Amino acid sequence: MTIEELKVEAAKLGYVLVKKPQPKEKFLLCICGRNNHTTWYNYIGDNVKFVCNHCGRSASGKTDREARHNWNEMIKTIREDGHDSCNN
């Protein structure tokens, strides 16, 4: 049975198939050692931005999940390089 067939059968019985929510990715500490950040929402451009309140580093994305992932990738890249090449 395919997913589409399963959806049709569920609809016949009055059910709706919903995907389970994915767990949130853990927010990594900033390179400056602080975990104090501000979340900025731009409703016009549908953007979410995380900004470190201490050093000003930031990462953004279209959703909260994407912005959090981009933040973590930025921090991992800086740690792997061993120097701060992404200072905003």
C-alpha positions as CSV (number, residue, x, y, z in Angstrom):
1,M,0.0,0.0,0.0
2,T,1.4,3.4,-1.0
3,I,1.2,6.5,1.1
4,E,-1.5,8.0,-1.1
5,E,-3.6,4.8,-0.8
6,L,-3.1,4.9,3.0
7,K,-4.2,8.6,3.1
8,V,-7.4,7.7,1.1
9,E,-8.3,4.8,3.4
10,A,-7.6,7.0,6.5
11,A,-9.8,9.7,5.1
12,K,-12.6,7.2,4.6
13,L,-12.5,6.4,8.3
14,G,-12.3,10.0,9.4
15,Y,-8.6,10.2,10.1
16,V,-5.8,12.4,8.9
17,L,-2.2,11.2,8.6
18,V,0.3,13.7,10.2
19,K,4.0,13.4,10.2
20,K,5.6,13.3,13.7
21,P,7.4,16.5,14.6
22,Q,11.2,16.4,14.4
23,P,13.1,17.1,17.6
24,K,14.7,20.5,17.9
25,E,18.4,20.7,17.2
26,K,20.4,21.7,20.3
27,F,21.6,25.3,20.2
28,L,25.4,25.3,20.4
29,L,27.2,27.9,22.6
30,C,28.7,30.8,20.8
31,I,32.5,31.0,20.3
32,C,32.6,33.7,22.9
33,G,31.4,31.2,25.4
34,R,28.0,32.7,26.0
35,N,24.5,31.2,25.4
36,N,22.7,34.5,25.6
37,H,21.1,35.3,22.2
38,T,18.2,37.2,20.8
39,T,15.8,35.9,18.2
40,W,14.8,38.4,15.5
41,Y,11.7,37.8,13.4
42,N,11.2,39.6,10.1
43,Y,7.6,39.0,9.1
44,I,7.9,40.8,5.8
45,G,10.7,38.6,4.5
46,D,9.8,35.5,6.5
47,N,13.2,35.4,8.2
48,V,14.4,34.3,11.6
49,K,17.8,35.5,12.9
50,F,19.7,34.5,16.0
51,V,22.1,37.2,17.3
52,C,24.6,36.7,20.1
53,N,24.0,39.4,22.7
54,H,27.7,39.5,23.7
55,C,29.8,39.4,20.4
56,G,27.1,40.1,17.8
57,R,27.6,36.9,15.7
58,S,24.4,36.0,13.8
59,A,22.9,33.4,11.6
60,S,19.5,33.5,9.8
61,G,17.1,31.2,7.9
62,K,13.6,31.1,6.6
63,T,12.4,29.1,9.6
64,D,13.4,28.8,13.2
65,R,14.7,25.3,12.5
66,E,16.8,26.4,9.5
67,A,18.2,29.4,11.4
68,R,19.2,27.1,14.4
69,H,20.8,24.7,11.9
70,N,22.7,27.6,10.2
71,W,23.9,28.9,13.6
72,N,25.2,25.4,14.6
73,E,26.9,25.0,11.2
74,M,28.6,28.4,11.6
75,I,29.9,27.5,15.1
76,K,31.1,24.1,14.0
77,T,33.0,25.6,11.0
78,I,34.7,28.2,13.2
79,R,35.7,25.5,15.7
80,E,37.1,23.3,13.0
81,D,39.1,26.1,11.3
82,G,40.6,27.0,14.7
83,H,40.2,30.7,14.0
84,D,37.3,33.2,13.8
85,S,36.8,33.8,10.1
86,C,33.0,34.4,10.4
87,N,33.0,37.3,12.9
88,N,29.9,39.5,12.1
